[in-house]
Structure formats: C-alpha cells, structure tokens
Amino acid sequence: MLSLSAVSARYGSVPAIAGINIEVGEGDLVRRGQSVAILEAMKMEHVHTAPVSGTISAIDVAEGEQVTTGKIVVEIEASK
C-alpha cells in the first residue's frame, strides 16, 4: 500500500514477488504516473508508478531482489 505524508511518499507495499526491476535512480525527478518499478510475479509484470511528483530519495531494494508483502521499494520526496 501507499503511505503519504505532507512532504514525502513511500511507495511499494507489494504481494510476494519473484523479482523486481527498478526504473529510476536516487536523485531522479519523477512525475506522478511515471513508471518507477516493474514487479514480476507468476510470469506477469506489474508496472508501479509514482503516486506523486518529486525526487527519488531512496531505493530500498536491489535490482532482481525477491520482495514480499509490505516491503518498501522506492521512497519519493514530494515536490512542493
């Protein structure tokens, strides 16, 4: 799920996933709706997009890492 505060957004609570491809890097500017990660599960890809415009402040997983429900994937510092 997604948790928003006044200045930042944490993105990426996910179901059990076989792998993850990160499409952004720390410091990148993103627009609301821009793809930030592709989660792969059961031979299907799930594109996850930025819920807000802002700057990628942290990437909390490694490329290809297996993640589970509740894992924070990307943190976005919302634009003001």
N, C-alpha and C positions, 0 to 999 in steps of 0.2 A: 504494500500500500504506500501511499504518499503522505508525508507529513510536512506541512508548510508552517513557517514562522514569518515574522514581519520581514526579515532580511535574507532568509535562506530557505532552500528546499532540499530535502533528502529524497532521493529517487531510487526505487528499485527493490521493494519488497517483492520477492518472486517465489513461485512454486519451485519444487525440485527441478533442477535444470541440468542437462548433460554438459553444457558448455556455454561460454559467453564470449562475444566479440565486442570490444569497446571501440566505438567510432569517433571518440573525442579524446583530447588530452588535457591534463591540468593546465589551467590558464586560458583555455579556449573560450571564446564567446559563443554562446548558443542562443538561438531564437526559440520561443515557445513553439512546440510542434516539430522541432528538428530531431532527427534520429540521433540517439546517444549510445544505444547498445542494442545488440541483437542477441536474444536468448534462444538457445537451441534445446528443444525437448521433444523426444519421441519423433525425431526426423522432421520436425516442424520448426520454423523460425518465427520468433515473436519480436517484432520491432518495438522498442520502447523509446518514447520521445520525451523531450524536455517539457515539463509541465509549466515552466516559466522561462522568460528570457533572462540571461545572466551569464556568469562566468563559472566554468567548472573549477570548483575549489578543491576537490579530492576525487580520486578514483580508488575505491575500496576493494577491488578485486583485480586479479591478474588475468590477462588475456587467456582464454581457454579454460579458466578455472571452473570447477563444478561448484555451483552455489545452491543453497537451499532456501526454503521459505524464510522470509524475514531479513535476509542479508541485504545490507545497504550496498548498492552497486556504484552509484555516482552521487556526488553532492554538488549542488548548484547554489552559488551565491546570487540571489535575485538582483536584477537591475533595479535601481531606484527611479 
